[in-house]
């Protein structure tokens, strides 16, 4: 199974800079002058695309093995979470928002699981 998740943004250049800080690296590849892609794992990618009309409405969650390490890395690059929550079953989620209001969350298993 492949995943190619899209995030529409208002300003490609400004958003590309923000996502480079967020992911801690340059895009895996640039599709064209207003679209670029970051591979998260084999066959799993997130891309940004300049599309002002659709910007700000994305909501993605990526479940990871070591939630705190990922959040710490992102915070070390100057990006703070918008929200932290723990569900009744102990599953944790940390949400970040880009400058357009798109949400990218990272989920993790309950502590001690």
Buried (B, 14 or more C-beta within 10 A) or exposed (E): EEEEEBBBBBBBEEBBEBBBEBBEEEBBEEEEEBBBBBBBEEEBBBBBBBBEEBBBEBEBEBEBEEBEEBBEBBEEEEBEBBEEEEEEEEBBBBBBBBBBEBBBBBBBBEEEE
